Amino acid sequence: MKQVNVHEAKTHLSRLLAQAEEGEEIVIARAGRPVAKLVRIAPAARRRPLGTARGKVIIRADFDAPLPKELRKAFGA
């Protein structure tokens, strides 16, 4: 892990960002005391497009009908 002071971080921010993108962790210190860490952020997960299961899933008309008595008893209801 690399440590730089605030002045160096301000002067070389673009270079430090490039290093962070490559996976290096950089600690920014003020008067020799660490105050912040510059790290790479994981890319956001891609959103799945809607409708990819269209035609593959069937929901019956009685989907929300009450369960049979035997099954309700098995669940203690």
Secondary structure, 3 states (H helix, E strand, C coil): CEEEEHHHHHHCHHHHHHHHHCCCCEEEEECCEEEEEECCCCCCCCCCCCCCCCCCCCCCCCCCCCCCHHHHHHCCC
